[in-house]
Amino acid sequence: MRKIILLSLLFLASCHRTDPFARFDKLEPKAIYGDYAIYDLIEQNQLACAEAIEYLDTDANYQYYFNCLKSDQIFFVSDEEIIKVKHFYAAGLVSLNDLYELKIIDRMEK
């Protein structure tokens, strides 16, 4: 009998999958960009963030950066996908200036 209960529990545990979109359920987006809602889980959940500048990229006039080590916790979310901000930028889907104007990153003159 114990084996049956144990096997049943293991089966139920393996069937339970976490919804990757669930972490955004109770949050309002920080910003909207096209069909994507932008979430900064560090800021929006008021979590501690390692205080260091995390550079994203530069252009002719500015260096663009995150004000702490949080790029892995900023997401562009649509109905179908979740993309980290660095990957969204690297894919050419958003510009540095757009990220700056959306208040996702900061910038300083070179």
N, C-alpha and C positions, 0 to 999 in steps of 0.2 A: 504494500500500500504506500509506503514511504517513497518507493521508487517512482510510482505513478504520479504522486504529488510533486516530487522533485522534477520529473520530466515535464509535467504540465507547466510548472513555474518557469523552467528554462525555455520552453516553447513560447510562452506568453512574453517573456522578456525579449526574446529574439524578434518577435513580431512587432514590438513597440519601437517606433522610430520617431526621433525628434524632428519636428517641423523646423527647417532652417529659417523660415520666415517668422517664427514665433517670437524671437528676441526683439522684434520691432512692433509687436501687437499693441502695446500700451503707450507707445511713443508717437508724438506728432513729428513729422519730418522737420529737420533743421532747415531744409530748403528743397525746392523742386527744380529739376533741370530736365526739360523735355518730358519724356515719359518716366523719368526716374525720381523717386523720393530719396533724399540724402539724409543719412543718419550718422551722427557722431556719438557712438555709444559711450565714450569716455565723458564727454560734456553732458549729454542728455541724461545719463544715469548718475551723474555727479561722482564719478570714480576718480581715484588718484591717478596721476599720469607722471611718468618719469620726466623730471624737468631737465630737458636738453633740447636743443634745436635739432630738428630732423629735416634736412634739406630735401627738397623734391627736385628742383631744376633751376636753371637760370635762363635769362634772355639777355638782350643787349644792355638793358638798363638795371635789372633787378635780380636778386636771388630770392627764390620762393621757398618757403619752409613752413613746417608745422611747428606750433609753439611748444610742443612736447612730443614725446615718442608715442604717437597715437595713430599713425597711418593705417595700421592693421585693424583699427576699430572704427574706421569711417567707410561707409558703404553707399553705393548707388543701388537702389532697389526698384525693380519693376515687378509687374505681376508674374514674370517668368524667371527672373534671375537676380542674383545678388553678386555685385562686383565690388571689390576693394578699390578705394580711390586711386591708389597707385597703378593698378591694372587698368582702370578706366582711363586714366591720363595716358599711360603707355600705349594704349590701343588707339590713341588719337581721338577719343570720343569727347574730350573736354579740353579747353585751353587753360594755360596757367592763369591768364587774366580772368577767365570765367570762374575758376576756383577761388581766386582772390576776391572777386566781386560777390561771390556766394558766401564769403567769410569762412571758407574751409581752410585756406592757408593764408599766411602773412607774407609780406615781402619787405626787402630792404634794398636801398640803392647800392650798387657795386662800388 
